[in-house]
Amino acid sequence: MTFPRSAPALLAIAIAIAFVPALVGLVASLFAATLLIAFTLLGFAVLHALTRGVPGRTAILGGAYAAVVVLGWPALAAVLLAIADMIFRWRAKAVGRGPPPLPPPRT
């Protein structure tokens, strides 16, 4: 999952316009909330890619998901992780990393 390079700028513009009163601000806040959810999902995709092959991956991912479900605000860390990945391309660098290949099937 990748976003256009302009997505962070659109998010910033939507957040800024969300402070305008009346219907314009409401529509902008809905657009900003939608983008924040999409960036949160992208942040979790980055976290999954970066922890591939890391011991304790289940605990790391479980803790991250639990923190977002229980507290809510750690989702902003996932948003920042997604934006940082768009800049630094960490997932592209982590493609070769992963668990060892499966053994060949027995005949």
N, C-alpha and C positions, 0 to 999 in steps of 0.2 A: 504494500500500500504506500503510495507516494502522493504528495500534494504538489500543486504548482508552486513555483518559487514566490508567487505573489500572495499566497495564503496567509502568512504572518502579517503582511501589511493590511490585508482585508480584515483580519481579526482586530488589529489595532484601530483601524478606521471604524469598524462596527462598535467597538467598545467606546470610542470617543463620541460617536453619534448617539449612543445609548443614553447619554446624559441630557440629551435634548428632550424637553417636555413634549407631551401629547403623543399622538400616534406614531410620529417619526421615531421617537425614542423607543417606543414599545417594539416596533418592527426591527429596529437596529439591535435591541437587546435580545430579541428572539434569534436573529441572525448570529449574533455573537455567542449566544448559548449553544447554538447548533455547531458552530465552528469549534468552540471549546470542547464539546463532546467528541467531535471528530479528532481533534488534536490529542485528547486523552487516549482514545483508542490507538492512535498512531504511537503515542508514548509507550503504551503497553506492548505494542508490536516491537518497538525498539528494545524494550527491556527483555522481551522474549529472545530476540536475536542476540543481544549482548550476553545473555546468561547461558546460551546454548553451550553445552559441554562443561559448564562450571559446576564443581561439587556444591551441593546445597541449593541447587537451582529451584527445587520445589519450595524450600523454605523462603527463599528470596521472593519468588513470584507470589506465593501464598501470603506472605507478609505485606507485599505491596497491594494486592487485591483487598486484603482484610483492612488495611489502613484506609483505603479509599471508601470502602463500604461503611466502616465504623465512623471515621472522622470526616470524610468528604474532601477537606482541603488538600490532602496529598495528591489529589487529581491535578492540582496546579503544577506539582513537580513533574507529573507525566507530560503535561503540556509543554513545560520548559525543556524536558528531555526530547520531545518531538521536534521542537524548534531548533534545539542544538543539533539534532541529527540531520536536519535539513541543511544546516551550515557545514557540519564536519563530516557528514556521510559515514557515520560509524557502522551502520548496518552493512554497507557495501564492503567495508574492510573486514567485517566479521563473517563473511559468507563462507570462507573456507574452514572456519572453526566449527566443531561439532562433535558428536559422539563418534566412536569408531564405527566402521561399517559392519553390517550384519555378516555372520559367517555364511558361507555358501550352503545352499540346501542339501540335505542328505539324500542320497539316492538309494 
